Amino acid sequence: MRRLFLSVLLLSIGCGDDAPTGTWQLLAERRPSSLLAVWASSADDVWVVGGREGTGLGPTVFHFDGTAWSKLDANQPNTDIWQVFGFKDGDVFLGGSNGTILRYRAGTFTKLITPSTQTVFGLWGASPTDVWATGGQSAGTPFVWRLQGDEFVEVPGLPSTFTVGAVWKVAGRSATDVWMSCSQGLVLHWDGQTLSNEQVGKPEESLFSIGCNSKRCVTAGTNLTNGVLYQNDGNGWVSRVPTQDGPIWRGVTPMGDHTWVVGVSGAVLRLDDSRWKSDPQELTIESLHAAWSTAEGELFAVGGKFDRAITIDGVFLFKGTTELPPLP
């Protein structure tokens, strides 16, 4: 049924993007741990991160320099890295379990001070000195942190009733326009002075990811059984994908002109020519956790079996016009 849904999904809605060209490539499969996030300043500067590769081992961290992949040692045993975000020719930040946030600068990882050991699921920054971190746990304590010097500090303003769950992801347009997706159907917004909240979905919905560009913001996730997707073109949040028999969505491309959404069973959506359209690929049926799009609309997507204590079976897809080497 989900295969049928993916092949026929074609919804007419607001403004869209030009359809990018390219072919699907499978760059990794059946990795020891799930691949959980990807960030790229260009197709010649790509970071892929993921879970620990075994008991007592460190997280998965790969970097592509335009020619070859390098595997990096973050020196963080028994740690899963759930998010990566960086700046072209500058700092790269990695966040994950045990309250871990690393800054990669000039070839060296530095562990930054954080307020707790809750899992960091989201990272985004307007500049290398203004970075946001979000996270929590499904049954833990949600949080929002912001970088001050070499330390992340807690940002007040979460709803008083929002004491269990997670602020899953964060994305923004500027230092005064930052958006965050949460458990309980909530979306948070920072306007440069205060952190406000809005009930976008139903209380039983987890909005796992969010992305924004100059035209819109998109957040997506699940209502426990099916996928939900909401879009804000400047006039409020509107549901854009029917939940009946639709796949659970896990990742939205955080920024850029081209908007993609990925989810379970290898599902992929893109906003194209005023419509959300499925972009089926036949390379994997593993669940996709996160995605990143280049300025040209090329797509990187990662995933695996990540809804478990020790993640496994990492997968990495690329859709673009150039041929990239697989992960070593």
Helices and strands as residue ranges (DSSP letters): H 2-8, E 10-12, E 23-31, E 35-42, E 45-52, E 59-64, E 69-71, E 81-86, E 92-96, E 101-105, E 108-111, E 119-127, E 130-136, E 143-148, E 151-154, E 167-174, E 177-182, E 186-190, E 195-199, E 206-212, E 217-222, E 227-232, E 237-239, E 249-252, E 260-263, G 264-266, E 268-272, E 275-278, E 288-293, E 299-305, E 312-320
